[in-house]
Amino acid sequence: MIWATNQAGRAQPFDAEPSPKGTSTLTTGSDGVIRARLVPAEQRRGLFSEPLYMPHHATCPDAERFRRTPARPESRT
């Protein structure tokens, strides 16, 4: 895992390897802090030159165990 600061300023884990299904770029600032930037879906569909990383909670089999707030129930419409 790679820990990065997301756009909300919170620490967020990402899978260590880039993924074709990734949603965010990770960059290291001059201060040594790794920052994550969510790439809009329409940009991810094209030829995006930077590696994309997947938030670890999306692939972790134990994600529910570490969730701070309960997951939203699926809407039944």
Secondary structure, DSSP 4 states (H G I P E B T S, - for coil): -EEEE-TTS-EEEE-SS--TT--EEEEE-TTS-EEEEEPPHHHHTS---S--B-BGGGT-TTHHHH-SSPPPPPP--
